[in-house]
Amino acid sequence: MEYIKKSLPEGLNKKGLALLIFGVIILAAAFVFEPDRAFFDYLWIYMFLISIAVGSLGLVALEYMVGATWSTPFRRVMEITASMIPFLIILVVPLFFGLHDLYHWTHEDAVQADKLLISKSPYLNIEFFAIRTAVILLLWVLFYWIITKNSESQDESGDIKYTLRNIKLSMAFGPLFLITLTITAIDWMMSLEPHWFSTIFGVYFFAGTLVAALAVNTFIIINLKEGGYLHPQIDVIHFYSFATLMFGFNVFWGYIGFSQYMLIWYADMPEETFWMMQRWEGSWKYVSIGLIFLHFVIPFLILVGRQAKTNLKLLKNMTIWMLVMHAYDLYWIIMPTYMKNGAEFGWTELSFPLIVTGLTIILFKLKADKLNLIPVGDPKLQAGLDFHL
């Protein structure tokens, strides 16, 4: 395969490091002056990083499972984005110091006085919570390491056996991806309100995760294309499928969100309705209305047409929009537990975009410098480059 790899600009690391340092300083100040709020902000950051890292690995596995060829020239970018997964083990540690500040079910006196929490205590207890978290993180790291190792080894040999191995691994990871993402959503976000019941919450987070993963990878790939870092045969038509998937999963997110609301409204059970009613108190009402229009209606109207899906400038702007909307969605899920009377965006939340952007840039640059940006040894690569609608 004729392909000349170009190194990414050296200045990227400095920009990423500067953003990360400023973000960490703001977050550190938040832990000093508003420690309770800082833990909620950190949880917000962590759940977003899970979405883009684990979601990217999910997209890699999806390609192998369905035998897609159009995405093969871009798979390495998604593998590099998923390289954040091992760091999730380190990043989760501060949250365990804040379990008491975040979760009502960690208060023994409160549990003993609450029959419902007593009934949930076999699942909602710190020891089992820590075990679940550790097992899930280790599974993510294990599958990430083996799948990407096979893909990178194929660059050297071009042997199809690595593709066959990754197909089997991806078939195993597929259901685990859904299960572990659901457990993570329930443990870290749903249990913020341990009295609440929802059987669809895991699917809701799954849909948002795939939207975010598609958005961040599409944004990176468009920038690499504009900078001349990808194979010259890659054309704007290759981005149509990315845009279609992002559009489709965002519609799915809207459908699941509406389904969850409709079922809660129709059943009118107190243990379900209070969660929605809480997001209709004070200024949270406007945040909830905004989520409908900004996360669903506007992207739907912009991306529904065919022309928008191949307009790279528009598509790049929409990827940024969708990433902001996923952050908005997570904020809407997490922060009402801390701010029950109304939404109040403060200076502590400024750490979010700085830390997420800075960390993503640094890790992507470090990993990309060691690898080809396209999987040059994959037998499906030429079919992917020749892809046309």
N, C-alpha and C positions, 0 to 999 in steps of 0.2 A: 504494500500500500504506500503510495507516494504521499508523504505528509511530513512537513517540517515543523517541529515543535518550537514555539517561541515562548520564552520565559515571560511571566507576568511582570509588570512594572515593579521595581524595587520599592518605590514610594508607597505601595499599598500597605506594606507592613507598618510603616511609620504612621500612616493615616489611621489604620485599624488600632494600633497601639494607643494613639492619642485619644481616640474615641473611647476605648476601653478604660483607660486611666481616668478620664473625666467622669465616665459613668460610675466607676467603682468609688471615686471620691464622693460623688453625690449620694450613692447608696450607703457608704460608710457614715456620712453625715446624718443620713436618715436613721440609721441604727442608733446613733448617739442621741439625737433630738426627738425622734418619733419611732422608737423601736417596734411598737405594735404594728404600726402602719408599714414599716420597712419589711417586716416578714411577709405581709400580704403582697407588697410590691415584688419581693424576691420570688414568691410563688408564681406570680404573674409572669415574670421573666422566665422562670424555669419551665413552666408549661408551654410557653411559646417556643423555647429551644427544643423541647421534646417534639413539638409538631413538625418543625422543619428538619430535624435530624432523623428521627424515626420515620417520619413521613417520606423522606427521601429514600430510605432503605426499602420502604414499602413499595415505592414506585419502581425501584430496581428489581425487586422480587416479582412485581406485576409483569414487567417485560419478559422475564424468563418464563413465568407461568403461562402466559398467553402466546408466547412465541412471536412477539411483535418485532418488526424490523425497522419501522420508521424511527423508533426512539434509540436504536443502537448507537448512532453517532454521538448521542448526548448522554449515554448511560454513565460514562466516566465522570461527568460533571455531577450527576446525582450521587455517585459513589463518594466523591470528594465532599459534597455537602453533608453526607451521612457520617463523615469522619468525626463529627462532633459527638457522636454517641458515646465513645469511651470517656469523654470529659463529663458526661452526665453523672457518672459515679462520683466524681469530685464535687461537682456543683450541687448535688443533692444534700451534702453533709450539713451546710448551714441551716437547711430547713428542719433538720432533726433537733436543732437547738431551739427552734421556735414552735414545736408542736403544741406546747401548752398555750402559747399565744394565739395560735391559729385554730385549734380544734377543741370544741367544747367537750367532746367525748374523752379527752385525756384528763379531765378533772374528776378525780375519784369521788369527791363529795357530791358533784353534780350527777354522776352516773348512779350512785346509790339512791338518790332521791327521785330517779326517773325510771319508771318501769320499762319504757320503750328502749332506753339506752342500755338497761340491764339485759334485755333480750337480744340486743345487737352486740353486746360485749364480747362474745366468742369470736366475732370477726373484727370489731372495732376495738382493738387493744394495741398498745404500742409495740409489744413484742411481735405479734403476728403481722402488724403493719410494716415493721422493719424487715421481716423475713420476705414478705411479698415484694417489697421494693427491691431488695437485694437480688432475688431470683429473677425478677423482670429485667433489671438492668444487666445482669449477667447473660441472660438469654439474648438481649439486644446486641450486646458486645460480641458474643460468640458468633451469632449469625452474620453480623457486620464483618467481622474479621475473616471468616471462612469464605463468604461470598466475594468480598473484594479481593482477597488473596488469590482466589481462582481466576478472577477477571484480570488481575495484574499479571499473573503467571502466563496467561494466554497471550499477552503482548509479545512475549519472547518466543513462544513455541507455535502459536496459532493452532494448537491442538483442540479439536472439537470436544475432547473429553471434559474440558473445564466447563464448557457450556452445558453438557449433560449433567455434570455434578451440580451446577448451580440451579438447573431446572428442578432437580430433586430437592435441593435445600430450600428453594423458594416455595415449592409445594408444601413443605413442612412449615416454613415461616409464615405463609399466608394466613392460616387460621390462628397461629400464635400472635401474629401482628394484631388481629382484631381482638383477641382475648386480652392480651397484655395492655393494649391501648385502652380498652374498656375498664379494666381493673385500675389502671393508673388514673383515669378520669374520675372514677368513683372514689378512690382513696384520697387523692389530693384535692379534688374540687367539690365533688358531691357531698363528701363527709364534712365539709365546712358547715353544712346544715344537716346534722345527723338525723333529724326527725323527718327529713324530706324523702319521699319515694318517687322514683321515676325509672321505668324499665327501658327507656329509650335514650337515656343520657349518654351512654357509651357510643351509640351510633351517631349522635349529634356531634360529639367531640371528634370522632373518626372522620366525619364529613368535613369539618372545619380543618382538620389536620391535613387532609389531602389537598384542599384548596390552598393552604399556606405552603405546602411542599411544592406543589406545581408552580405557585407564584414565584417563590424564591429561586427555583431552578430555572424557570423561564427568564426571569430578570438577569440572572448570571449568564445564561447562554446567549441572550441577545447582546449583552455587553461584550462577551467574548467574540461573537460574530462581527460586531461593529469594529472591534479592535484588531481583527484579522488573526485571531488565535485558533480558530477552528478550520476544518478542511474547507478549501475553496469551493467544493461542489455543493456545500450546504447552502440552500436558497431559502427565501422567505416562505415558500410553500411548506417547508419542513416545520414551521412554527404553527401551522394551522391546527395540527392535532393537539399541541400544548394548549392553545387557546380554547379549543373545543372541550378538552378535558376539564380545564379550569372552570369554564362556563357550566359544564354539566354537573360537576361536583358542587358548585355553588348553588345551583338549582336544587340539587339533592339536599344540601344543607338547609335551604329554605323550606323544603318539603318536610324534613325531619323536625325542624324547629316549629313549624306550624302544627304538625301532628302531635308533638309533645304538648303544645299549648291547648289544642282542641280537646285532647283526651282529658287533660286536667280540668279544663273549663266544663266539659260535659259531665264528668263524674262528680265534680264539685265536692271532693273529699278534703276535709280540713288539712290532713297530713300532706296533701299535694298542693292545694291552692295557695297556702301561705307563702311559698317560694316565689310564685308569680306575683302575688299581691305586694310582696316586699319590693319588687322591681317596678312597682307602680306607685310607690310612695315618693312624695316630694319631687325633686329634680330627676330621680330615676325614671319617672314616667317619660321624660323627653329623651333620655338615653335609650329606653326601650323602643320608642317610636323611631328614633334615629337609626337603630340597628336594622329595623325592617327595611327602611328606604336606602340607607347607605350600603348595607351589606348585600341586599338582594335586589331591590328594584332598579337602582342605578346601574350596577354591573350587568343585570339582565338586559336592559335597554341598550346598553353600549355594545355588548359582546354578542348579541343575538344574530347580527348580520354576518355574512361571509367575509365581506371586505375588511371588517374590523379585525378579523382573526389573522390577517396577513399584513396588517399595517404595524410594522415593528415599533414605530414611535408611540402609537396609541397603545399597543399591547404592553410595552414596557411601563408606561404610565399606569396601566390597569393592574399590572403585577404589584406595583408599589401600593396602589389603592387596596388591593385584596389583602396584602400583608398588614396594612394598617387596620383593615376591617377585622381581621382575625384577632389582632391585639385588642381591638375594641370589644369583640365578642368575649374574649377571655376576661377582660376587665369587668364586663357586665355580669359574668358568672361569679367572679371571685370577690370583687370589692364590696358589694352590698352587705356581706357578712360583717365587714368592718364599718362601713358607713351606712347604717340602717335608715337614717332619716333623709338622705339625699346624696347624690353624687357630688363630689368635690375634688376636682383634679388639682393636685398640689405639686410643689417643686420636687418632692421625692420621686414622683413618677417620671421625671426627666431622665432618670438613670436607665429606664427601659430601652429607648431607642439607641442610646449610646453604647450600652453593654452588648445588646444583641447584635448591632451592626459591627461594632469593633471586633467582637469575638468571632463572628462569622468571617469577616475579612481576613483576620490573622490565620485562623485554622485552614481556610480555603487556600490561601497563598502558600502556607507551609507544605500542605499536601500536594498542591498542584505543581510545585517546583520539582517534585520527585517523580512525577508521572506524565505519561502522554495524556493530553486532554480529550482524546478519543480512543476507544479500545481498538487499537490498530490490528490486533491478532484475532478479533472476533470474525468467524466465518460469515456472519450476517451483516457485517459492516457495509459492504458494497451494495447490498440490496437496500440498506437504509439510506445510503447516499443517493441511490437511483430512485428513491421514492417520489412518486408523483400522484396527485389526486386525479 
